[in-house]
């Protein structure tokens, strides 16, 4: 059964305590090479701003390097935060990517700022943070990709004129809104469970029932994105999970700091309030030994009718992250 579910990786270029942004980007490049060798289907990078913990701010730039050092694995954004940008510039960036690497590019899009609102307003001063504006950007993007945009002065082309169009995916973490837009425009849906552990299958049902076929997606397609920590022993997995739980708590306090060595918090005891928050976040992370992780992921794939799971793994140790991907690939029988 697991063989029918594909796996992908979402890498956020995590800067660990004592490390550097350059090191984090170099590790992302190393990771995509391993992902291709292991048989992962796609590799996405994210967009975050004004944070010392995450080095990935420009996925469309990093994607050029990642696609250049690989040859078969799909490379994508997870995602481009569309309100931060001009729709025309996004279309041109991804048409250039398609021209350089035809048939291998994914455009995953979201509407979150990827940081704080002040930074988002600096990235795009015309950003109104409204639903209407986001919908208008999606409409404009389709017009650019399909050469249907024009003004009173004539056609408005997104160049270069690539022969192919990137596969477009909408990231959604709740029922309504974004999943409905994915259905309306005939795009793939990514359920961002690593963002909202309470996201449920209702958004998938809504998406499938309302889906309008497109040239890129004749049928609805769902991916599930979730944090995964896989280790040889439950003890090691629990240690990685504790660091992840601790880090999420700091995120909720607005502290986006580089991740530390899990040994630093080995003796840390969570308060009752913190334990309640950890319990609330439990749906965002799957952890354990390979067999245990596979069972949990397959249950989620069935629940969300997902044909692919794209995993993100935040650890202090790069070796632990790579090992988690290796164990997962072996357990799912990737080739």
LINCORRA-V672737 format. One record per helix or strand of 2 or more residues. SS is the DSSP state (helix for helix, strand for strand). FROM is the first residue (numbers start at 0). LEN is the number of residues. If there is no record, write none. Layout:
SS:FROM:LEN
SS:FROM:LEN
//
This chain:
helix:1:3
strand:5:6
helix:20:18
strand:41:4
helix:58:10
strand:73:8
helix:81:3
helix:86:14
strand:104:6
helix:116:7
helix:130:15
strand:149:2
strand:153:2
strand:166:6
helix:176:8
strand:187:5
helix:201:9
strand:221:9
helix:233:19
helix:261:4
helix:271:9
helix:281:3
strand:284:4
helix:289:15
strand:307:5
helix:317:14
//
